[in-house]
Amino acid sequence: MGGLYREVKLIAAEPVHIALEDSGSCGVYITPHNITSDSADIDVLIKLDSANNIEAKAVIFAPDGKPVAEMCGHTESDRLTLSKKISAPQLWDGVNSPCLYRAEVTLFYGDKATDMVSENFGIRTYHINPEDGFFLNGKSYPLHGVNYHQDSFESGWAMTNIQRERDYGIIRDMGCNAVRMAHYQHCSQEYSLCDDFGICVWTEIGIINKMSPDESERHILADGFAENAKQQLIELIRQNYNHPSIILWGISNELHQMSDEIFALYQELYELACKEDNTRLKTYADNQFYGRFLQLPADVVGYNRYFGWYKEAGDAEHFGEWLDLYHNSKEKRPICISEYGGGGALTQHKDSIDWLNDIDPNGARHYEN
């Protein structure tokens, strides 16, 4: 997303190694399933850049650092899946108990260990009920959070790890248990912080407002746009697959354009996300609320709505009324509020505000009061 502002790694590898060209992923994908209080099955998919009778071993370490499972196998293709059942799993339970396991995957070529990848992961289940909300590990777990951009007042986008740790510490101090990473691929450290803090994550690719430079009603896509969007979605999912904090893959934010071509690409992106990861839900953030914008494929729909700031939205007291109306009449899928609030500049104050004339959401006036 525009420039070199994160850490860079130079990787030296043996000829036999775990895949290094898998859309920037670590090449190891860990999927817990059949999760109960008694046991959980752990699948470890290993992708390789070579397939010449290589032995792979995966050791699973519990949150206390003790090994609880070991699995081995030989490759016959460019990928191998190892599986093992572990007993009495400690669940990643949000802010209540964000327990993390670790998988250490080692490749052997003959008697020589040639590569190793260590990945944290969590064991948890979740679902969203259209009437009763979000459930984590079978228990109701209402989500409250904020949107977060990858910038700081000191450094812009070239943030340091210490600055990110500070910001996510503030988010937790606010009482949040969820965050939406707006509106592009964030750095890996943020996901790790959310894993550690127990913060549930909505993350998304950088499709914002428009898919087409064509201002006519046809909204024809530019050459290469569709392939770029699909590449970004694949990279987002593969690079972050093992983070238990991620619950939603997002496809767009506030799409303003609609055409047959745009709708078809959206359908393709949704199906691609399902193919890449069938364990998580897919979503988009909408602020159009009509027609085909309501028909875009998703498992969950987020509404960006600024009651009390934008005149057309109405007073903040009517937020619940508006949500109930849409939920009962227009959107039967699970819904959430993906953006809300209003501008508030610390340097701007005004007494006796005229709400019809003094509020300027699209301009420079954002009175703190």
N, C-alpha and C positions, 0 to 999 in steps of 0.2 A: 504493500500500500504506500509506495512513494518514498523510497530512499533507504539508506543504510543507517538505522538508528538503534539497532539492537546488537547484542553480542554476536560475534562471529566465531565459528569453530572450524579448526583445521583438523580433519580426521585422517589418520594413517591406519590402514587396514591390511591384514593378510589377504592373500588371494581367495581363501575360503572365509566368507564373512556373512553376517546377517545383512539383509538388503539395505543398501544405502540410497537407492534411487526410487523408493516407494513413496513418491509425493511428499518427501521430507519427513516421513514417519520414522520411528525407531525400528520398524520391521517386526515388532512383536505386538500381538493383539491378545488381550486377556479378557475372557468372557465368563463371568460366574453365572450359573443358571441352576434350576431346580433347587432354589434356596429355601430352606426351612430352618427352624431353630436347632435341628439336629445335625444337618449336613448341608453342604453345597458342592456342586460339581464345578470344577475350574477347567476351562479349555484355554490352552495357550497355543495360538497360531503363530508360527515362525515363518517369515518369508526370507528367501535366500537369493543371493546372486549367483549361486552355483548349486549343482545337484549331483555330486559325484560321491555317493555312498558316505554321506556325512552323518555323524552321530550328534544328536542334540540332547541336552539335559536341562530340565527346568526344576529349580528348587523353590518352594513356596515358604516364605517366612511370615509368621504371625505378627501382629502389632507389637508384641513384646520382643521381637527379634529372633525368636526360636523357630527352627525349621519344623514345618508340620506336614510337608508332602514333598516327594521327589518323583519325577517321571522322566523316562528316557525313550528315545526312538531313533530310527534311521530314516534318512530322506530318500525318496525315490523320485521326487520332482523338485520344483523350486519352492515348495512350501510343505510344512509339516505341522500337524496339530497333535499336541500332547494333552491328555486329560487325566484328571485325578479327582477323587472325592475327598473333601476334608470334613472333619467332625466339628460340631458345635461352633459354627462360624461367628466371629465377632462382627457385627454389622456396622457399616458406615451409616450412622444415624443422624446426619445433619449436625446442627450445633450441639445436640445433646451428647453425641459420642462419635466423632468422625474417625473411626478406626480404619487404619490403612494396613493392608498386607503388602508384601513385596515379592516379586518374581525375579529370580536370577537365572537367565538363560545363557547357556554356554554351548558353543560348537566345538566339536572335536574332529580333526582330520587325522586318521590313524591314532596315534597316542598323544598327539599334540592338541592342546586347547588353542584355537585360532581366533575366537571372538567371544565377547560376553556383553550382554545388555541387562541392565537392572531397571525394573519398572515398578512403581507403586501402583496399587489398584485397590478398589474397595468392593465389598460385597453388600448389595442392597437391592431392594425392589421398590418400585413406585408405580403409581397410576394416578390418573386424573379423572374424577367423576364429574360430569356436567352439572350435577345438582349439588354435590357435597365437597367439591374442590380436590386439593392435592393430598395424596396419601403416601407416606414414606414408610416402608417396611410394614405395611398393613394398617398403619395408624394415621389418623387425620393429622396433617401437618400444614397449617395455613402458611402461605408464602407472603413475606413482606420484604420489599427491598428497593433498590435504586438502579438506575442506569449509570454506567461508568464508562468514561472515555479514557483512552490511554495517554493522558497528558498531565503535566503538572505546571504550576505557575513558574517554577524555577527553570524547567528544562524542555518545555514543549513535549514533543513525542519522544525525545531521547531521555526517557526516564531511567532512574537508577533502581536497583532492587530495593534499596532502603526506602525510596519514595513510594514505591508500590506497596511495600509492607506497611508503611505509615497509613496510606489511604485505605487499605483493606482492614487495618486495625480500627480506623474511624468508622468504617461501614459496620463492623461488628459492634462497636461501642454504641452505635445508633440503635442497636437491637435488630438489625437486618439479618435475615437468614437466606436471602436470595439476591442475585445480581444479574442484570442484563448487560453483557459486554457489547456496547454499541460502537459502531455498526460495521464491524470488520474483524478480521482475525487478530486477536490479542496475543501477547507473548506467553510462552509456556509457563513462566513463573506465576502469572496470575492464576492459571488453572490450579497449579500446585498450592498456592495460598488458599484458594477456595476449598481444595481437598482437605487441607489442614484445619481450616476454620470451620468446616462443615457448611459452607455456603453453597446453595443450589444455583446452577448457572444456566442461563439462556445465552447462547453464543450464535453468531450469524455471519454470513458473508456480506460483502459491501455493495449490495444492490439497494440503492436509496432513490426514491422518487421516480426516476426514469430508467427505462431499459433502452429507449431509442432516442437518437438525436433528431429524428424526424418530427417536426412540430405539427404535421398534418394529422388527420384522424387515422391515417393508415398505420402510423407508428412502426415503420419498418426498422428492424434491427440492423445495426452496423455489422460489417464483416468481422468475424472473430469474436463478437460479443458473447454469443451462446457458448462457445468453447471455453472462453475465459471464465465465464460464470460457473460452468461445470468443473473446470480445473480448481477454482477457488473452493468449491463445495467439497470436492474430494480431498483437497489438502486440509481443510478445516477438520473434517471427520477423521482422516487417518492420523493426522499429527496429534490429535487430542482424544483418541478413542479410549484410552485407559483411565481417564480421569473420572472417578465416581461422582464428582460434583456436577458434571454436565447432565442435564435432564432434557434440554431442548436444543435441537439444531434449527436455526432460523434461516429463512430463505430470502426475506426482503424486509425493508422498512418503508412504510408510507408510499407505496407504489401509486403514482398518479395517472399512469397511462394504461390503456387496455386495448388489445386487438387480438385477433385470432392467433397471430404469431407469438405475441407475448404470453397469452394463456397457454399455448402449446409448450413453450419453453418452460413455463412455470410447472406444468404437469411433468415435464421431463426432469426438472430439478427435484421435484418431490419424489418421483420414482427412483432417481439416482440416490437420494439420501436414504430411502428405504432399503435399497440394495446394499449400500455401503454399511449401514448399521440398522438392523431391524430391532434393536433393543431399546432405542430411544424414540421420543416423540418429535414431530416436526411442526414448525409454526411459522407465522409471519405476523408483522405488526401492521395494522390497517388504520387509516384515518379517512376512508372514503365512505364506508358503511352502506353501499348500495350496489345493485346489479351484479356484474361478474366479479367484482372485488370480493363479494361475499361467497363466491363459488370457488375461489382458488383452493386447491387441495392443501389440506393441513389437518393435523390431529388436534391442534389447539390454536385458537385465534387470539391475538393480543390487540387491544384497542388503545390507540394513542389519543387521549382526550384531556383537554385542559380546562375543566370547569373552574370558573372563577377568574380566568385570565382572558381567554378568547371570548369575545362577545357572543358568538353563535353557539358556544357550548352551554352557556347558562351559568347560574350560580352553583357554587360547590355543593350546596345542600341538595341539589337535584341529581347528583352523580348516581346515587343508588337507584333512584327512580328510572333514570335513563338506561342503566345497565339491565335492570329487570325487564324493561320494555324490549330491548334488543334480544335478551336471552329467551324471552317468552315468545317473541314473534318472528325473529329473523335468524338467529344463530343457535342451533341446537348442540353444536360442538362445545367442548369446554372453552371458556373464555377467561381472559385475565386483563388487567390494566397494565399495559406495557410502558406507557408514559403518562405522567400527570404532573400537576404543579403549576408553577408560574415563575416569571423572571423576578429576581429580587436583588438589586444592586446595593451593596453596602454604602455606596457614596450618594445615593439618591433618596430623598425623603420629601414628602408633601403632605400637608394637612388637608382634611376635608376632601378626600379624593372623589371626583365625579366618575363613577365606575363606567359610565357610557362613553366618556370622552377622554379621560386621563389614562386609561389602560391602553398600551400600545404594544401588543405582542410581537409585531413585525418591525418595530422601530428601535429607537435608542432609549426610550423612557421605560425603566423597570424599577419603580419605586419599591424600596424594601418593605414599607408598610402596606 
